[in-house]
Amino acid sequence: MKRREVIKFIDGEKGSDSLMERREVIKSHRDSHRDSVLERREVSALMELAILVPCSLFLVALIKFMYDYLWRPLRIQHMLNSQGIKGPPYKFIHGNNKQVIQMRREALSKPMGLTHDLLPFVQPHVYSWFNKYGKNYLSWNGNRPELVISEPELVKEVMRNSENAFAKGNPSVYIRKLLGNGLVFIEGEKWEKQRKLSNFAFHGERLKNMTPAVIASVETMLEKWKGQEGKEIEVFREFRLLTSEVISRTAFGSSYLEGEKIFARLNKLAIFAGRNAFKTSIPFINTFWKSADLLESERLEKEIQDSVMKIVKKREDKVMNGEADNFGNDFLGLLVSAYHDSDDKNRLLMQDLVDECKTFYVGGQETVNATLAWSVLLLAIHGDWQEKARREVIGIFGNRNPDSDGISKLKTMTMIIYETLRLYGPSNGLIRKVRRQVQLGKLVLPGNLDLQIVKAAIQNDPQLWGDDVHLFKPERFAEGIAKATNYNAAAFFPFGLGPRSCVGMTFATTETKIALSMILQRYTFTLSPAYIHSPMPVITHRPRHGIQIILEPLHNNAKGTHSS
Ligand code: HEM
């Protein structure tokens, strides 16, 4: 607009087209005003949204946090307290973990002496709370309630699980990396399928066929012992090699050397699992930040996965190249065949295959390693039982290598193994989770409650075993487990109870009996003065400083022949 026209417009003079123009200007003025108001409203709505959304998200997270870490724990604590279940009070976020770590640190710092009463040293929190609050008590792993039960009737009900009310528990992230999602943790149809396969691999004729491989592995170990007479031998390490070799040969058709890296990495993972057992996972922080142990575990997990896949590939290649016409009859062969099964229902995924291998590498090695080592310690201390066992072995096998028939006749040795497992059996409690609200005995338990069955507390309970409970007395089992436990199935169950009991039980006892027989045929042994008694819980009980014995050769040395 020219200046004169603007003045006209402002003065309200009526030119021929001024009204139109005025309207135009006013309209555009209004439009731009409305636009800017709208824009401002939009901006402020966006700003409100930008504040409101995170605020409400934060509020929801806060409510959930307070529910998970305060309301639910206190509610469950109240619910169980009102039914007579007591325990150390819940502490915000950490539960009782800090107390447990402190108690374990203190217990491990004290000299132990040569006692078989392990509970006060290896699980001092269980020992202390069991005595203070009774056989069933409530404790807190972070914000997760854990009902620890040792009352045999309740234990039986949980382990038999006839109503399917108890699931396998949630393992820690480290245990998950160690065992993967293998047989120990899976449920439902997948468990049924994989359990059938493992049963088939570790029982009956297949198990009998493993005997020569076990004997050959023991012979290799004993060959190394030649020339060591009168010197100190550290048997935990010796049995580590032996049991690794046995499971490699029998289940995976390879040697210890081939699986060496897998074992070394699994061993590291087991140590991480042990030392992080009572570390609380801090909400939010652990989502974004990983500890050095966790990062290292992730790396180890990946490397184990790669190594197992290489072993599988080797097996597959043999069939592809025409070197073999099937994947083999051992456990690995059955797994690889299942992986290639054309029927979807029977087929195993590669991840399941890898996880099963990890489970059996660990389960097949760690447990027998410890059982053998503690049996030898007990026999080294109790020369009378060593002599009884030797007499039995020589009576049955003479100087010959053990055979399946003779193994089933080893009564004294069975008693010794049971007593060893009672005193030194694997340390971990058996974990279960309550699926839904359920009645257990007189108790009403809420869903999603963790249960822990501490076998060590039951197997060391003087009320069940008498005042000599902490003494090594294999004669308890002279007339079998039922008589020793007064027909109480939940007083002694080293291999578990009910449907989820150990699939490797016969394999483990056979291997232990063969190795002990072959040692007893050749040597007498005593405990070295250098030995320091310090069992520590890492999946099983491991001797912190090893077990040193001194060997003396026997007069009637076994020839190691297979003839009868
Ligand atoms: C002295 C040696 C052993 C002891 C004391 C032992 C102990 C146990 C116990 C107590 C359970 C039950 C766990 C539960 O109910 O939550 C179990 C399960 C299991 N064990 Fe063993 N075990 C031994 C040797 C072995 C061996 C040699 C293998 C493998 C060859 C093995 C593989 C397994 C597997 C795969 C399971 C899970 C079974 C399932 O859930 O269906 N164990 N073991």
Residues whose N, C-alpha, C, O or C-beta is under 5 A from the ligand:
A	BS01	HEM	L183 V184 R195 F360 G363 G364 T367 V368 T371 L430 I431 F493 P494 F495 G496 P499 R500 S501 C502 V503 G504 M505 F507 A508
